[in-house]
Amino acid sequence: MMNQETGAGVQGGANDGSYYDEQGIERLGSPPTREPRSVPEWVRDLLGPPPVLPGESLARYEALLLGFARSLKPKDEVEWFEVRDATDAEWEAQRLKRGKQDALTIKVTLALHPKVKAYFAGRGGSAAGVRARTDQWLRRWAAGKRAMPEIPGLDIPLETARLLRDNRDVFGALDAAIAQSVRRRQGATHQIERRRLARARLWRLERVFARGTVFH
């Protein structure tokens, strides 16, 4: 028989070590599971509210959670918690990466401002006009668009490197926090693998002893 909710065969052996397939044949290991199309409601209730801050996308978080679920194929509540931990850790890592990028963009923009302003001031015009052209140029650059005109002698990669060097404590702490989140994500996924391996080994030992096999 098949479990209609998970698409898995019915468990047959000790400690979930075997299952019966659709033909009623006992198979070694855990039953195959279908990739979930969405996170079940009972799982949502089990895991609780997602760690999504105001301004962040709930849809993106749920897509990430579903992606981990499809990859790891959780088979019980414990594994769903590991999936949640992996998702939360990756979500936090992405949040920290965005924060680092935003902080660096702001610092570079502030460093470029006097040089860009001096360029437009040298081309003449009113103070208000210079201010408007400077702000427009910097906004386009910060938005990832090509800022025109190109300003001679303005080395943005060099300015960025200097800011990273001068603020290594801040950006170094962000890098360390990102690395810690990545390790948490990896730990959660590895925990599922270790748990499944331990269950399979225990099942094999129980099968061996049940048959009266003697180890040499």
N, C-alpha and C positions, 0 to 999 in steps of 0.2 A: 504494500500500500504506500501511497505518497501522502506526505503532510501537505495539505492544500495551502497553508500559509507560507511555508518555507520552501516547498518543492523538494523536501528531503524524503528519503526512505525511512521506514520505521526502524527504530533502534532494536538490535537483537542481542548483542554481546554484552559482557560485563564492562562497566565503566565506559559505556559508549564506544567500545572497541570494535564493534561490528554492526551491520545493519542488514535488513532484508530489502532487496531491490524489488522492482515492479513484478518480476517473475517469481518472487518468493525465495530467491536464492540468497543465502547469507554471504555477505561480502565483508572483507577486512577493512578496517578504518572507519572514518566518519562518512555519513551519507552526503552525496553531492548536494549543493544548494544552488538555486537559481540566483542570478543577480537581481537584487531588489530594484523595483522601478521607483519606489519612494520609501521613505522611512515610515514604518508602521506607526499608527497612533499610540499603541501600547508602549512602543519604544520611546516616543516623544515624552509620554507621561513618566516613564522610568528615568529618563536622562535629565528631565527638568528643563528650565528655560535656557536658551543659548546665550553665550557671552557676547552679545552684539551690542555695541555702544551706539548712542544716538549719532546719526550721520553715516553709520555703517550699513551695509546691505544684508538684510536677513536672507534674501534669496541667494546671495553668494555664499553665505555660511551654510545654508541647507544644501546647496549644490556640492560644497566641499565635504560635508558629512556623508552625503549619498555616495560621493566618489570613493571615500575611504571604505564605506560599507560594501560597495561593489568589488573593491580590491581585496579586502580582508575576509569578506563573507562570514560575518559573525554567526555563530551557531547557538548561542545562549546569552543570557543576561550579562554574565561576566564579560564576555567578548564584546558585547555592545558597549559596555563601559570603557573598554580599552579603545574601541573605535572612537568614542566620544573624546577620550583623553588625547588621542592622536590628532583629531580634528581641531580641538581647542588649542593644542600646542602649535599646529601649523597656522591657525588663524592668528594667534598671538605673534608668531614670527612675521607674518605678512604685515600685521599692524605696525610692528617695530620697524620693519623695512620702509614702510610708507612714512613713518615718523622721521626716520633718518633722512630720507630723500627730501621731505618737506623742509626739515631744519637746514639741510645743506643748501637747498635752493634759496631759502630766505637769506642765509648768510652771504652766499655768492651775489645775490641781487643787491644787498646793501653795500658790498664791496665794489660792485661795478657802478653803482649810482653816481659817485662823483666824477668818474672818468667819462661815463656816457653824457652826463650833464655838461662837462667841460667841452666835449666834442660839439654838441649842438649849440652851446653858447658861442663857440668860435665861428660858427656859421652865420651868426647874426640873428636878429629877431628879438621880440619882446621877452621879458622874463617869464611871462605866462606861457608864451609859445614854446620857449625852451623847456619849461617844466612839463608841458603837455607832451612834447615829442620824446622827452626822456622817459616819462612814465609809460608811454605807449611802447617804446622800444623794449623796456624792461619787462613789461607785461607779456609781450609776445615771446620774449626769450624764456621767461619762467613757465609759460604754457607749452613749451616745446616746439614753438613755431620759429621759422627763420626770421630773425630780427634784421630789418633793413633800415638804413643802409649799413653795410659792414664798416666797422670802425677800425681804422688802421691802428696797429699796435696793441689792440685789446686781445690779450691771451687768456681766454676763459679757462682752459684746462690748467694753466699755471696758477691762476687765481684760486681755482678749486683745490689744487694740491697744497697751496699755502694755507688755506683755511683748514683743511684736514690735518695738516701738521700742527697748526696753532691751536686746534681744538681736539687734539688727540684724546684727551681725557673723556670728553663728552661722547665723541663718536666711537671711541674704543669701548666705552661702557655699553653703548647701543649694540655694537658688534658682539660683545660678550653675551648680552641678553638674547640676541637673535640665535647665537650658537646654542645657548641653553635650551631655548624653545625647540630647536631642531633635535637636540638630544632627547628631550622629553617625547617628541613625536616618534623618534626611532625606538625609544624604550617601550612605548605602548605597543607598537607593531611587533617588536621582538617578543614581548610578553605573550602575545597570542600564539606565536610560533612555539615558544618554549612550553607553554601549557599544553598545546596539542601534542607535541613530541612526548612530553612526560606521560600523558594519558595513553598514548599509543604503546609506549614501552611497558607501562603497568599492565595494560591489557594483554600484551604478548606474554609477559611473565605469568600472569594468571592462567592463560591458556596452556602454557608449558606445564605448570604444576598440576593443573587439572587433568592433564593427560598422563601424569606420572613420569614425565621425562626427567632423567638424571643428568645433571651437569657434570662435566669432567674438567 
